[in-house]
């Protein structure tokens, strides 16, 4: 259909279904007057895309991981962008930046770069120096030349600015305000009605995120049930641990799901977990989406002491911290928190208050200002 609206083409390497930051960015672009086309990939087990008010393109690739996957994804993305009508390009993370940058130069189209993390500091690359060297070369050669950059928190913004002398605007992964939501009850979700629910959610439950130790800790936790929802590199390890230790009556693992479906589980939780380890710069400076999802659901948080997370928990008094990642230490802290009814009640009240202040409606204003400055 013919339109006089400008078109923003947004790129991401995932399958478009569970990336809520990208979805919110697309909706903000629409709010700023753009028609949006979101480009990603389709996996064999990808869920169908439903109810999105913008166009989507998902590319099927012969290779699902490894160097050949990244090569062919970037090659196909380059040609998609080269021949797609666009007035603005929006690259999510370093693994989509190179084709976006090349096309922005060839076609003189403005480009926004949204870095969701310190990509070159993730464990997968730290353990593979050759791959890290390639991604660092791409980052170092392009980022200093960019004009419009955003990232997820102040700590990461400062690191990028020190490295590349380019301003990074901060747009945190704050959740949409939730009002009037009526979650399904525990029994409808397959959860034990008589037990406290501990929740770890996230699409990237990978190495060094503390999930393995959390599973081991459940042997020592009293009258509670652990729910892990998402996916990641550790998923098969977690499944094996549950099976080998016969913890099926204490732990349930559920594959990642759309946000609206996930919310019923989040709202039924009594304690939200975020216990990434301080093993690399990326995890140390992270501020995961789930922190804000927990707050919107009004549930207390148990976390590791990482600076961006610690600032939120300390400022709003919404939870506590583990002392280390030993399973016995984790279980002890969980038991203490779940047994302290009055403290837990206060944490829940504080989480509800925090959720009103920490809203995407406020946070997106930085992104809106940036988009309008380009226009």
N, C-alpha and C positions, 0 to 999 in steps of 0.2 A: 504494500500500500504506500502511495506517495505521502511523504510527510515533510513539513518544513522544519521539524525539530532537529536539533543536532543529535548525532549518534555517538555514544561512548561504547567502545569495545573493551570488555574486561576479560583478562586472561588469568586462569589459575590451573594448576597441574592436577588437582583432584577431580572427583567425579560429580561435583556440584551439589550433592544432596545434603551433606551435613556441615558444610562450611558456613557458619552463621555470620562470620565477619564479612565474607565476600557478599553474601546476600544483603546484609545491611548497607554495605557500600553501594551496591547496585540500586537499592531503594533510595539512597540519598542522592545518587546521580539523577534518578527519575524526578525526585523532588526539586532538583536544580534545573529541570527542564530538558533533560536528555532522554532519548530512547536508548535502551541498553541492550547490548548483545553480550552474553556471557559465554566464553569458550573454555571448555575443559576436556576431560576424557571420559570414556565409558569403559568400565571394568566388567568382566564376566558376571560378577555378582552385584553390580550396581543396581540400586533401587530406582524405580521410575521417578522422574521429575514431575511434581504436582504443584499446582496453584502458585506458580511464579509469574508476576506481572511483567515479565520481560522475556526476550527471546534467548534461547540457549542452543549451543552447538556442542555436542560431545563427540570427540574423535576416538575411534577404535584403533588400537595399535597392536601390531603383531607381538611386540615385546612389552612385557608388563613391568620390568624392572631392569636395573643395570645400565651400563653405558649406552647400549643400543637403544634402550627405551628413551633415555634423555635426548639422544641424538635425533631420533625420528620424531619425538614429540616437538622439539624445538624447530625442526625442519618444517613439519606440517603446520605448526603455529605460524611460522614466518610467512608461508604462502597464504594462509587464511587471512592474516592481517594485511598482507600486501594488496590483496584484491578485494578486501571487504571495505565498504563505504564506512568512513569513520571521521569524526571531528575531534575525538579525544581517545587516547589509549590509556589503559589502566592495568599495570602489571602487578600481580600479587606474587611476591617473593622472588628470590634470585633465579629460581629455575624457570621463570617465564620472562626474565628481563632482557636477555640478549635479542630474541626476535622482535620484541616490542621496541627496543632502542633502535635497532637497524631500520625498522619500518618507519619509526617516528622521524628519523633523519632523511630517509629516502623520500617520504611523502610530506615532510614538514608538518607533522601532526604533533601537538603537545602530548606529553607523557607524564602520568603520575606513577610513581613507584611506591608500592605499599609493602614494606618489609615486616613480616609477621614475627620474625625472630632474628637472632644472629646466626644466619644460615650456615656460615663456614665454621661455626663452633659447635655444631651438633655432634654427638658421640659417633654417629655413623661416618662422618668425615674425619673426625679426629683420629679414628682408628684406621683410616685409609689416607695416608699423606698424599699419595699421587692424585686421588680424586679431589682432595681438599685444595691442592695446588691449582687445579684447573678452575674450580669455582672461585677461588680467591683472585685468580687472574682476571676472570670475567668481572667480578665485583670491583676490583681496583681500577680496571680500565674504563668502566662505565659510570659508576656512582658519582665520582667527582665532577662529571659533566652534566649531571641531572639538575633540573631546576625545581621540580615539585616532588618532594619526598615526604612520606609519613611512616611512622612505626608505632609500636604498641605500648611503649612506656618511656618514662624519662631516662631510665638507666641505659636502655638500648640506644635511645636518641643521642645521648651524650657520647657513647662509644663511637657511633657512626660519625658524629660531627667532629670528634677529635681525630679520627682516622682520615676522613675525606674532605673536611672543611666545607661541608654542605649542610644546610639547615634541614633537620628532620622534624616535622610537626608531629605531635603526639596525639594519637586517637586510640584510646584504650579499648579493649575487647569487652566493653560494658554491655550488659544484656538489655533487651527491650524491657520497659516497665510492664509488669504483669499485674493486671487488675481483673477481678471477677472470675478468675480461672477456677474451675471445679475439677480437681483431679479424680481419676478413678480410685476406688478404695483398694486396700492392700490385697484382699482376697481376689478381686478382679484382675490384679496384676500378678498373681501367683506368689505373693509375699506372705510370710507367716504373720498373722494379725497380732500375736501375743509378744513378738520380739521387736526390740529397737532395730531400726534399719540404718546401717552404715553404707555410705555410697561413695564410690570412686567412678567418675565418668570422664570420658575424653576419647577423641578419635585418635590420639597419639599416645597410647599407653605403651611406651617403649622402654628400652634399657635405661636404668638409672632413674626411673620415675617412682621407685619404691613399691611398685605393685607386688613384686615377688615377696618382699618382706611383710607386706600387709596380709597376704594370703597366709603366710606362715604364722603370723600373729594371731590369726583367728582361732588357733588351737587353745589360746589362753584367754579369750574374750568371753565374758559372761552374758548369757541370755541375749545375744544379738546376732544379726544376720547381715552378712556383707554382700552387697550388690555391686558388681562391676559391669559397667555398660560402655561399650565403645569398640576399640580395636587397636592394633599396633603390633610392633615387633615381638612383644612379650606374650601375645595372646595364647599361642600354643604352649608356652612354658607355664602359664597360669593354669590352663586346662589340665596339664599333666600333674601339676602340684595338687590341685583339688582332687584329682582322681587317685594319685598315689597316697595322699594323706586321708582319703575317704572323708572329705569335708563337704560333701553334697548337701548335708543338712544345715550347713553354716554359710555356704557361699553359692551364689548364682552368677554366672557369666552370661551376658546378653550382648549380641552383636550391635554395632552402632545403628541408630534409628533416627528418623526425622525429629526435629526439635519439638514439635507439638506433641508427639508421642512420648518423647523423653521426659517432658515436663511432669507428667503424672507420676513417674518414678521419683523424680527429684523432689517433688512436693510431699512425698510420703516418707522421705528420709528424716532421720533424727540427727545425723552427723555427716557432714561432707568432708571428704579427704582430698588433700593435695600435698603430697610428700616427695616432690622431686628432690634429687640429691644435688649437692654442690660439687659436681664432678667436672663441670665445664662452664664456660662463660654464658652460654645460651641458657642453660637451666638456672644458673645462679641469678640471672637478671630477668627471669621469666615472670609473667603475670597472666596465668592461664584463664581462658574463658570461664572455666568451671567455677572459679572463685565468685564471679558475678552471678552466675546461674544459681549457685547455692544461696547467695544473699537475696536474690529475687524470690526464691522459694522460702525464705525466712528460716534457713537452717544454719546452725553453728558450724564452724570450720575447724578441723584439725590439720595443721600444716607444718612443713619444715620451715626453718628460719631463713628464708630468702628475702632480700631487702624489699622488693616491690610488694610481695605478699605480706610481709611483716608490717609494712606501713599501713595497709588496709586493715588488718586485724587489730593492730594496736590503736589506730585512730578511732575505729568504730566499736571496739571491744566486742568482737563477734566470734571469738574462739580462742584456741590455745595452740601450743607448739609441741612437737615431739622433741626429745632430747638427743636422740640418735636413731639410726635405722635398724637397731637390733629388734627382732620380732617381740621379745619380752618387753622391751621399753615401749614399743608401739602399743601393745596390748594393755600395758599398765595405764598408759595415758587415756586410751579409749575407755577402759573400765572406770577410771576416775571421772571422766567427763559424763559418761552415761549414768553414773550413780548419783551425781550431784544435781538433783532435780531443780533446785532453785537457781543455781548458776546457769544450768542449761536453759531454763526459762528466760533468764535475763539476756543470755546470748541471742536467743530467738527474737526477743523484742528489739534488741539492738540491730539485728540483721534486717528486720523489717524497716527500721528507721534508716539504716544505711542504703537500703534498696531505693528509697524515695529520693535520696540525694545522688546516688550513683546510677543515673539513668542514661540510656542511649540518646534520648531526646536532647539532653544537655551536651553529651560528649560529641555528637555528630556535628555540632556547630563549627568546630575546628575544620572538619572536612568540607563543610558547606562553604566556609570562607575561602578555603583553598581552591575549590572548584570554580567559584564565582570569580576569583582573581584571574583564572585562566581565560574565562569568557571575556 
